[in-house]
């Protein structure tokens, strides 16, 4: 029997496993918590396997697509696992009670730090001390604003900060292009969110009468893990596309991972084996948050293959008619529902194609980033398109729990501390839409209304 092979786009029904997975992530913890808690790994892997089998047997070049997805997943999980484990061995104690001013300062500090050690690193480093100083007054909005600012928007200033920007850097966007182009939208959004947070937190202060004696000092256990943290950041750049001469295990041994992923996992193991036990105990460190991310995102990575293919094809075919506004809103909307890194790449490919350039050419990407006139209207420079795609992919990642990996990890850590965390739909409709969407509309009106 000859198996028919599809030569073009996957059929629309292949998006169904992704839709089912999203629906279960949204409703499982709320409607059938016990079943979901015990069986979500099987569900995620099962739905991902359905798509993988379809691509393997029915899609032309399906095996290459699957191999590329496996490589992306290994890179993703190696980096966030290393940051999660290394940061878990650093215990920061702040001898102060949480106040609106103190909390606002910590969130702003986290936004800055996210650009140096990534949103995952900053989130794992600061979420526990942030929760400890607010013990007895911790509300869901404390955690959600942490996710908005530290786990997502804060990392928008450098390629290290968030995965989409790092992928842009790998493609040829200059490392220091992001900061001068994005700092003003970043600052307006972060300061606006901090102001809103301060107002909300001030209301909590009036409800709490307990006072805690404190000296105001800061102590750190497991400080040697900062060395491991620096090694993780350094390892990120060990890629043949960045440094000539770095061996490519993918090409030499046909493996789905490279020297970078091997080093990251070695660092993770060494940091855990040599970690300060008191620091791990003080952080109540366990592997449940990273386990949840690993399983759920394995399903997300594979089930979203057809969705990304269809989105990429649509964006490429409609690129000439796409305005800056459309790139901004489509990139943002899909970054909240799909993984923001491949969404960024799809729309970057469409935008460069609109200007007659190739995303596979670093020279073209550099020219695109520096800005050239639109071949159609001549009035909107290419760098505005790149700004729109960059900001939308990073900022809109805060719209849902699945928009960015640290969102899930922070949620899990807070839930383990018995914080009454909102479910998927409550997060979206009660918090992210009413809080974040007005800011994103203002950014569009100010910068991308073309």
N, C-alpha and C positions, 0 to 999 in steps of 0.2 A: 504494500500500500504506500503510495506517495503522499507525503504530508504537504499540503499547500503552504507556500510561503508568501507572506504579504510583503510587497516591495515598497509600500508607501507609508502612510501614517497609520498608527494603531487605530482600531475602531473606537468609537466614543464609549462603548460599554466597558472597555478596559479600565476606565476611570472608577468604575464601581467599587473595587476593593479599597481604593483610597478613600472614597466617600464613606464606606462602611467603617473603616478604621477611625476616621475623624468623628463619625457619629458615636462610636463606642467610647472613644476617649472623652467625648463631651458628656455622655450619659452614664457610662459604666460606673464611675465612682459614686454617682448620685443614686441611680436606680437599682443597681445590683452590685453593691460595693464588695461583698465577700467573694462573690464569683469572679469579679473583675480582678481583685487583688491577687487571687490564686492563679488565674488563667490568662492574664494579659500577655505574658511572653508567648504562649502558644498561639494566641489570636494574632498578634503582630507578625510572628514568623510565618504562620499559616497564610495570611492574606498576602504577605510579601512573596511567598513561594508561588502562589497562584500566578502573579504577574511574571515572576521570573521564568516559570515553566512556559507560559505563553510566548514570551520573547525568545526563549531558547528554541522552541520548536516551530513557531509560526511567523517570526519576524526576520526579514533579511538583516544580516549583521546583528542579530539579537544577542549572540554570545559576546560580541565586542561591547555592546551597550551594557550588558550585565557586568562584564569585567571592569568597565569604567566606573560603574556604580559601586562595585565592591571596593575599588581603589579609593573612591571618594569617602566611602563609609569608614575604611580603615584610617584614613587621614583624620577624619572627623573624630572618631572615637579615641584614637591615640592621643590627640591633643587635649580634648576635654578630660579624659581620664587622668592624664599626667597633671593637668592643672588642678583637678579636683583632689587627687591624692596628696600632691605636694602641699597645697593650701590647707588641707585637713590636718597636717602635722604642725601647723603654726597656730598657737593659741594666743590671741590678743585679748588682754583684760584691760578694760577701761574703768577706773575706779570713780565712776560718776553715775548719777541717775540720769536717765534719758529725759531731756527737755526739748522743747521745740527748736531752740537754737542749736543744741548739741546734735540732735538728729539731722537737722538741715545741713549742718557742717559735714557730718559723716557721709550723707548722700552726695554732697558736692565733691568731697574727697574721693569717694568711690567712683564718681564720674571721671575724675582726672586720672585715677589709678588704672581704670579700665583701658585707657589708651596705651598703657605701658605693659600691662600683663594680661590684657584681654578681658572681655566682659565675664568670661567664666572664672578666670583667676581672681578678679576683683570681687565677684559675687561670693565665691567660696571663702575668700580671706576675711570679708567684712560682715557677712550675714549673721554669723553666730555672735560676735561681740555686739552688733547692732541690736540683736534680739535680747541679749543678756542685760544691757543697760536699760531696756524698756520692760523688764520683767514686772508684771503686775499692771501694766498699762498698754500692753501690746494689742493693737487692733489690726484687722485685716488690711486696712489701707496702708499701715506702716510697711507691710511686706510688699504690697502691690506697687507703691511708689518706689520701693527699692528695686523691684523688677523693671519698672519703667525707666528709671534713671541709671542705675548701676549695671543692670544686666543687659541693657539694650542701648539706649540713646547716648549714654556716656561714652561708649566706645566708638563714636563716630568720627574721631579726629585723626586717627592713624590707621594704617593697614593692619597693625597688630590688634587693634581694638575689636574688630568684628570680622567674621569669616568672609562676608562679601567683599569687603575692602581689601582683604589679603589676596583673594582670588584676582581682583583687579590689578593688584601689584604684580602678581605672577604673570599676568597677561601683558604688562608693560606700562601701567599707570605709574608715574614717578612716585616714589615713597612720600616725598614732601609736597605732592600736589594737593592732598586731601586737606591738610590743616588750613592753608590760606583761603581755600574755596568754601570750606564748610563751617569755619569757626563762628560766623555770625548767626546762621540758622541754629547751630548747636547751642550757642550761648543763650539766644532768645528762648529756645525751648526748655533748656535745663533750668534757667533762672525762673521762667514762668511756672514750671512744675514745682520747683522748690518753694516759691512764694505760696502757691496753692497748698502745698503740703504743710508749710509753716502755719497757715491759717487753720487747717484741719487739726494739726497736732496741738495747737494752742487750746482748742476746745477740749481735747482729752486731758490736758493739764488741769483744767478747772474741775474735772471730775475725780481727780486723784488727790487724796489728802495725805497719803503716806509720804514721809520724808526719809531719805536714806543718808546716813553720814558717809561722806566720801572725801578723799584727799585730792581727787582730780588727776591722779597719776595714770600712766599707761605702762603695763608690763607685757613682755613677750616671752613665751616659751617656745622652743623649737625654732629659734632664729636661724639655725644652720640651714633650714629648709628654704630660706631666701636664696641660698646658693643654688639649690636645685631649681628654684623658680627661674633664676637667671639662665640656667642651662636649658630649661624648657624653651624660653624665649629665643635663645641662641639657636636651638635645634630647629626651630620653625623655618629658619632661613637656609637650612641644609637641603637644598633642592637644586638639581642640575639646571633648572631654568633661571636660578638666581646666581649661583656660584659655579663657574666653570670648573670642571675637574671632580665635582662631587659624584661618586659612583652611583649609577642608577641600577638598583637591584631589580627593578621592573624589566629593564632591557637585558641585563646580564643573565638573570636567572628566571625571567618570566614570572615574577612574583607579583601579587596584587598590593604590594606595599614597598616603600623605599627605605633608604638608610635613615631618613628623618623619623619615620614611624617606629623603627627598631630602637633608635636612641630614646625617643619619648617614652616608650614602654619600659625600657631599662631604667630610665630615671625614675619612673613611677614606682617600680618594684624596689629600687634602692632606697628611695625616700621613705617608703612605708616600712621597710625592714629596719631602717636606722632611725625612725622617727622617735621623738620624745614621747614616751608612753603617757606621761601626764598631760601633754598637749592633746594627744588623741582622745584621752578620757575626758578632758575638759571640754573638748569640742563635741563629745558624744559621737565620735566619728564612726560611721559604718558605711557599707557599700550600697545600701538600698537606693539612694538618689541616682548614682551612676548606673546601677543595674536597670532602673526604670528607664533612664534615658537610652541606654544601650539597646534594650529590647524594643521599645516603642519606636525609636528612630531607625532601627533596622527595618521595621515594617514600613515606616514613612518613606525611607530612601527608595525602597523597591516599588511600593505601590504608587509613588508619585511619578515614576518614569513615564507612563503614558500621558499623564497630565502635563508634565513639563514639555514633552515632545509636541503635544498639540498646542500648548501656549507658545512655545518657541516658533512653531510653524506659522501660527496666526500672526505673531509679532513681526516675523520676517516678511510675510506676504503683505502686511499692512503698514510696514515701516514708513513708506513714503508719505502716507496720509497721517501718520502719528505725529501729533504736536507734542511739545514739552509737557503740557498738562496731562496728556494721555499716558505718556511714559511714566510720569510721576505717580498717577493714581493707579495704573495697572500694576506697576512694579510694587507699589506699597500694598495694595490689596492682596496680591498673590504672595507677597513676602510674609504676610500674617497667616496665610492658610497653608502655604507650601514652605519648604525650607528656603530661607532668604538667600542663601549662597547661590544655588543653581538658578534661582529666579533672577538674580542680579546678572548672571552670565548670559541668560537668554535675552534679556532686554539690552544688555550691552552689545551683544551680537547684532540685534536688530538695529540699534542706533548707529553702530559703525557702518552697517550695510546701507543705511539711509544716506550716509555721507560717502558712499563708494569705497569704504575701507573694509579690511579683513581683520576680524578679532584674533586670528591666528598670527598676525604680524605685529610684533612688539613696536616696530617703527610706526606703523599705522596708529596703534593705540596711543603712543606718545604724542603724535600729531593731533589726534582726536582730543586728548586731555588738555593740550595747550590751547586749543580752540581754533577752528577754521569756520568760515562762513557756510551757512546752509546752501546746498546746491539748488534748492527749490525756491526759498524765499530770500535768502541772502542776508537776513536780518538777525537770525538766532544762531549764536555760535555753538559749536559742538560741545564745548566744555559745560554749557548750561544743561545739555542733555545728560552728560555724565554726572553733574551735580544732582540732578533730579533723581537719577537711578540710584546713586550712592546714598543719598539721604533717605529716600523712600525705603530701600531695602533694609537699612539699619534701623531707622526709627519705627517703621511699621512692624518690625519684629516683636515689638512690645504689645501688639494688639491681641495676641492669644498666647496660651501656654506653649503651643508648639512652634511659635514664630522664631524662637531661639532656644538652644539647648539649656542655658542657665535658668531660664524661666521654670522649667520642670524641676531642676535641681533645688532651686530656692523654695518652690512650692512644697517639695517633699520634705526638706529640712524643717520648714515651718510647721507642716502637718505633724511631723514627729514630735515637735515641741508643743503639740496640742493647740496650735493657733487655728481658729475657725476660718480656714481658707475657703474662698468661693470656688464652686465648681466651674467647669469650662464655660458654660453659657452665662453664668452669673458674672464671671470675670469679664466677659465680652460686653454684655449689655448693661451691667451696673457700674463698671469701672472704666474699661479701656475706651469704649465708644464715647461716653459722656465726658471723660477727662482728656483723652488724647486727641480725638478727632477734631475738636475746635483748634487745637494747636497746629495740627497738620493742615487744616484749611487756611489758617493765617499764613503758614509757611508757603503754601501754594499761591495765595494772593500776593505775597510780598516778592517771591523769587521765581515762581514757575508758571505764572498765568500767561502762557504764550500759546 
